[in-house]
């Protein structure tokens, strides 16, 4: 058991903010509210507090580096930035050419750690998604399909149909990120010219297995029963919480801000419940109330090593928002995770599923004269893996389409049933209808037999009503 790590990064004040000063006082691991419109004297303590002159590399080296190293060894890892809009989250995660962010530094370190693991072979694949207005979109797929979250015993919580790309170098990973970034929703508000209008999750799946010893064909045979380590690294850039009176949002921007605030509120509720130990007591934690918390569920009180980098602005005008971020951070710091190495013995691991195909390819290539047959095996293997991933993705898409069609069919059936209950049917017996048809729908008259009811005869006489005018309508 270990607590979620929390670091605070304080962005520098701009010229307008600097003229009004800051009510916050910082040390290496505390931040204290010393004045302002809110109650002063509050002190918050965290794993680290990074001041305005700190570099992203300092933040990375403090905690992120260890988490990245552990993901290569089979542990799940999640790093995400949290804070109000314009507090520097995207800059912290993506960085710039002059100062690389957490994500590019982490990707470089993944490959550096893999090179050091000389006794294991690795397979890496990445995906990139955004949650925009509570809909999941695939940033690596140009069609931007709306995807759904699923859960299975073998795969855990996953996004069905999400495209995954096999990668072999940090340069390839960063190119995919840039391609995905072009599809991300960005907008302008009064507080931020380039405001992120969605949450993004960049995920790397790291599979590895023991290389073994001996010639390649013997190694493949020996590895048949070996477990495969499968870990997930999530690098998350959250959209910032917003106040309409400060952002000036309206129309589309207002709708986006509403969804952003709602999902962040759910994240806060989840963290609050976990910090109070509700889950350990058998209580309900509302992971399913938003797509964000559902996808990140393993990182929040589950099987993962998690770091939250809370970005704040020390400006006096934003003291309430900053205090809210620090309160969230304090609760998150009390949440405990239970991270463990993930080893898979079944065919759920791609590396596991490729053994027979690789052995067959190697046998065929050995039979034909070639000086580079081992290299050709590796190339063919990569092609097989790409095909396998695409088949999986298409199968999940087909399954989703079938489910959607079934839902539409059931909805139509329900509509028909509802409409049927609104139709008024005649209660006349069918036999009566047949009888009417035979008589040509003539009306029938009824009159009491003369003398059978003296009182009735007297009544007719008093009112001068002809007996034949009494009708029985059916």
Order of alpha helices (4+ residues) and beta strands (2+ residues): beta-beta-alpha-beta-beta-beta-beta-alpha-alpha-beta-alpha-alpha-beta-beta-beta-beta-beta-alpha-beta-beta-beta-alpha-beta-alpha-alpha-alpha-beta-alpha-beta-beta-alpha-alpha-alpha-alpha-beta-alpha-beta
